[in-house]
């Protein structure tokens, strides 16, 4: 398991920075709850670290909290 993590980390640090669309991030964040998939397996599939999914999830929740009062008042 450590060898996989080390090779994944090495591979990620040696590549150029990738950019992901908001739609892709939303898809990745919602996928574990829809398909009962772990963050680790999802991260392996898309070749990035589970902490990235967690960061996107945190951002999504913050955006929802900021938007929700406006949706309720209308």
N, C-alpha and C positions, 0 to 999 in steps of 0.2 A: 504494500500500500504506500509506504514512504517513497519507494522508487517511482511510482506513478505520479505522486504529488511533486516530487523533485523534478521529474521530466516535464510535467505540465508547467511548473513555475519557470523552469529554464526556457521552455518554448515560448511562454508568454512574455518573458522579459527580453527575449532576443528579437521579437517581432516589432513592427512599427505600431504606433497607437491606433487602435480601431475606434471608429465612431458608430454608434447605434442610434437608430431613429426612436422617437417616442413610442411609436407603434410596436416596435420590436421589444423595447423594454417592458411595455405593458403586457405583451404576450408572455414574456419570460416570467414576470412577477406573478401573473395569474395562473400559469400552468401548474405549479405544484398543488394548488388548492383544487383545481379542476380534475387533475389526473392522479392525485395522491402520490406524487413523485417527490423525492427528496431533493433538497437544494444541491447536494453533492452530485447526484446523478444528472441533474439538469445542467449543472456547471460543466461536468465532464463532456456532455453532449455538445455544448456550444463552445467548449474550450476556453473557459475563464473560471476564475476562482469563486467559490460560494459567497465570499464577502461582497462581491460585486452585485450579486442578486439581492443580498440583504440591503446594500446601500440604495439600490433602485427601489426596493420595497419601502424603505424609510422615506425616500423622496416622494413616492406616490402617496403615502399616508399623510405626509405634510401638506401636499397639494390638495388632497381631499378635505383636510381639516380647514384649509384656507377658503376653499370653494363652497363647502357645505352651507355655511350661514347665508350666503347669497342665494343659494338654491331654495332654502327653506322659506326665506322671506318673500320670495316672488309668488 
